[in-house]
């Protein structure tokens, strides 16, 4: 893997190879890019007010339109974009302030069916999970929401189960927020495929661990007094790494 960095100035996007000290690609967008993120080692996702693009580092390809943004995300601050392992399921996540609470809006898009589904939710992740007795892995989609009625974590199988597999029994469990955290909401989710665990982090610095197979909460604690504003899987431990203002 070479060391590559993406830079943005206005609507001009450039990709540089740090080791070779050379510019690999450049492109000028016709719209402002409001959010962008590497989704794998050679693909950059670009989100504008209207559209989501993927830009491959291969050859001289230009950003390719994947889907139009759903009207439910109009006016939202985009906070994340995720895909499943083979990028057949795409997910855009935004938040907005409504009636003194932060509302989460997500758009789940199937590249095979070319269909979008709007979902209320704040944080989500995809994972490959092998149900006991099944020959092949299931593609699971987990998402958490803090709605007017309280908090919920959902885990569902997306797409048609692989031939011969039993469908994954969907889960919907309560996410508890302590009385002192009435305005708290989920901000990040990562998964451990090895251990079958969903890690959920909230705005106020709480972490919740859920067992995927049973849906039960197996651990909850406050790990940060400051907002954890970015997370990623921690590959050596199959855990999670997060960053707040202190480190």
Residue pairs with C-beta under 8 A, 6 or more apart in sequence:
1 41
2 17
2 18
2 19
2 20
3 17
3 18
3 19
4 15
4 16
4 17
4 18
4 24
4 57
5 15
5 16
5 18
6 13
6 14
6 15
6 16
6 36
6 38
6 44
7 13
7 14
7 15
7 16
8 14
8 33
8 36
10 32
11 28
11 29
11 30
11 31
11 32
11 33
12 26
12 27
12 28
12 29
13 26
13 27
13 28
13 29
13 33
13 36
13 44
13 46
13 55
14 23
14 25
14 26
15 23
15 24
15 25
15 26
15 44
15 57
16 22
16 23
16 24
17 23
17 24
24 57
25 55
25 57
25 60
27 55
27 62
27 63
29 46
29 48
29 63
31 48
31 49
31 50
31 51
32 48
32 49
33 46
33 47
33 48
34 47
34 48
34 49
34 78
35 47
35 78
35 79
35 81
36 44
36 45
36 46
36 47
37 44
37 45
37 80
37 81
38 44
38 45
39 45
39 54
39 81
39 82
39 83
39 87
40 83
40 87
42 56
42 57
42 58
43 54
43 55
43 56
43 57
43 87
44 54
44 55
44 57
45 52
45 53
45 54
45 55
45 81
45 83
46 52
46 53
46 54
46 55
46 63
47 53
47 69
47 78
47 81
47 92
48 69
49 69
50 68
50 69
51 65
51 67
51 68
51 69
52 65
52 66
52 67
52 68
52 69
52 81
52 90
52 92
52 109
53 63
53 64
53 65
53 66
54 63
54 64
54 66
54 87
55 61
55 62
55 63
55 64
56 64
66 90
66 109
66 111
67 90
67 107
67 109
67 114
67 116
68 116
69 92
69 107
70 92
70 107
70 116
70 118
72 105
72 107
72 118
73 92
73 94
73 105
73 107
73 118
75 96
76 94
76 95
76 96
76 105
77 94
77 95
77 96
78 92
78 93
78 94
79 93
79 94
79 95
79 187
80 91
80 92
80 93
80 123
80 124
80 188
81 90
81 91
81 92
81 93
82 90
82 91
82 93
82 124
82 125
82 126
83 89
83 90
83 91
83 126
84 126
84 128
84 139
84 141
84 158
85 126
85 128
85 139
87 111
88 110
88 111
88 112
88 159
89 108
89 109
89 110
89 111
89 126
89 139
89 141
89 158
89 159
90 108
90 109
90 111
91 106
91 107
91 108
91 109
91 124
91 126
91 141
92 106
92 107
92 109
93 104
93 105
93 106
93 121
93 122
93 123
93 124
94 104
94 105
94 106
95 102
95 103
95 104
95 105
95 122
96 102
96 103
96 105
97 103
101 146
101 148
101 183
101 185
102 122
102 146
102 183
102 185
102 203
103 120
104 120
104 121
104 122
104 123
104 145
104 146
104 185
104 186
105 118
105 119
105 120
105 121
106 118
106 119
106 120
106 121
106 124
106 143
107 116
107 117
107 118
107 119
108 116
108 117
108 118
108 119
108 141
108 158
109 115
109 116
109 117
110 158
110 159
112 159
119 143
120 145
120 147
121 143
121 144
121 145
121 154
122 144
122 145
122 146
122 185
122 186
122 187
123 143
123 144
123 186
123 187
123 188
123 189
123 200
123 201
124 141
124 142
124 143
124 144
124 189
125 141
125 142
125 143
125 189
125 190
125 191
125 198
126 139
126 140
126 141
126 142
126 158
126 191
127 139
127 140
127 142
127 191
127 193
127 198
127 212
128 137
128 138
128 139
128 140
128 193
129 137
129 138
129 140
129 168
129 193
129 196
129 212
130 136
130 137
130 138
131 138
131 165
131 166
131 168
131 213
132 213
133 166
134 162
134 164
134 165
134 166
135 162
135 164
135 165
136 162
136 163
136 164
136 165
137 162
138 157
138 161
138 162
138 165
138 167
138 168
139 157
139 158
139 159
140 155
140 156
140 157
140 158
140 168
140 212
141 155
141 156
141 157
141 158
142 153
142 154
142 155
142 156
142 189
142 191
142 198
142 210
142 212
143 153
143 154
143 189
144 151
144 152
144 153
144 154
144 175
144 186
144 189
144 200
145 151
145 152
145 154
145 186
146 175
146 177
146 184
146 185
146 186
150 174
150 175
150 177
151 174
151 175
151 176
151 177
151 185
151 186
152 172
152 173
152 174
152 175
153 171
153 172
153 173
153 174
153 175
153 198
153 200
153 208
153 210
153 215
154 170
154 171
154 172
155 168
155 170
155 171
155 198
155 210
155 212
155 215
156 168
156 170
156 171
157 167
157 168
157 170
161 167
161 168
171 212
171 214
171 215
172 215
173 210
173 215
173 216
173 217
175 186
175 200
175 208
175 217
176 217
176 220
177 184
177 202
177 206
178 206
181 202
181 204
181 206
183 203
184 202
184 203
184 204
184 206
185 202
185 203
186 200
186 201
186 202
186 203
187 201
187 202
187 203
187 227
187 228
187 229
188 200
188 201
188 228
188 230
188 231
188 242
189 198
189 199
189 200
189 201
190 198
190 199
190 231
190 232
190 233
190 240
191 197
191 198
191 199
191 212
191 233
192 199
192 233
192 238
192 239
192 240
193 238
194 238
195 238
196 211
196 212
196 213
197 209
197 210
197 211
197 212
197 218
198 209
198 210
198 212
199 207
199 208
199 209
199 231
199 239
199 240
200 207
200 208
200 209
200 210
201 207
201 208
201 228
201 231
201 240
201 242
202 208
203 227
204 222
204 227
205 222
205 223
205 224
205 225
205 226
205 227
205 228
205 244
206 220
206 221
206 222
206 223
207 219
207 220
207 221
207 222
207 223
207 240
208 217
208 219
208 220
209 217
209 218
209 219
209 220
210 216
210 217
210 218
211 218
223 242
224 242
224 244
226 244
226 245
226 246
227 244
227 245
228 242
228 243
228 244
229 243
229 244
229 245
230 242
230 243
231 240
231 241
231 242
231 243
232 240
232 241
233 239
233 240
233 241
234 240
234 241
